[in-house]
């Protein structure tokens, strides 16, 4: 039987396509085989000196030991909630060699406030995992005559516009929580945004602002030194480091709940095998007693789950913050 050239060409095309289909899963499965074989870049979307930078360097140091490669931490501060650094990762090669280590600013809070932030946080990245969490404390200058959240409400209402609240930047989680507090109570409090944690805390100690909300990883030393008075923590349970300080729930303000956390994402399209390998490496890094002890000394606790767990958490938080932005009618500056 004689087979025409057209049929032979068609059969060859089908054969090549079938080979590609069988090879692609194998290639995806083998993506992590030699990974990593060069340094990994971890983008921190905030300036040096803040809670994110310090924790990122600690975690990256241990990660490098587990993976047997250098981890280069790069600070890319700027933009809404750290969007400059997030964009750099969103547009990077999806080969596992560029990661974003961040709290919620770049992935949930920032996108909730800034609709034109430049990327869709649920589509531009693939979750690797949540790493740690920490309490957040509402702190006031010692000269402010308040000891509870209710006192803050009463003082703000008796002195409209005279109480200033400092934040790490416009649209960050603490800023949104304070806007929600103002919305619920009718208190008139002036918002003063700073470029990061360090200048905000310096302003609080100097009395330039009278109150602020910050992770215990950075505000705790000031509280312990008597330079800041803690009136509440914004977590469901009391902080182990501040056992005598009530939660906002106990204080009668159940909506003021927000936990500081740190997690890792990679560019969308990063092979699942590499994501899985990174998640396992972070899990091993955080399982070392010395690492846990060092994190504990910084008022941080290990909390790592699967990439799927982290993905669900990001979607839930984005929906939560978007609802708060809408309720409080917060407009991007």
Buried (B, 14 or more C-beta within 10 A) or exposed (E): EEEEEEEEEEEEEEEEEEEEEEEEEEEEEEBBEEBBEEEBBBBBBBBBBBBBBBBBBBBBEBBBBBBEBEBBBEBBBBBBBBBBBBBBBBEBEBBBBBBBBBBBBBBBBBBBBBEEBBBEBBEBBBBBBBBBBBBBBBBBBEEBEBEBBBBBBBBBBEEEEEBBBBBBBBBBBBBBBBBBBBBBBEBEBBBBBBEBBBBBBEBBBEEBBBBBBBBBBBBBBBBEEEBBBBBBBBBEEBBEBBEEBBBBBBBEBEBBBBBBBBBBBBBBEBBEBBBBBBBEBBBBBBEEEEBBEEBEEBBBBBBBBBBEBBBEBBBEBBEBBBEBBEEBEBEEE
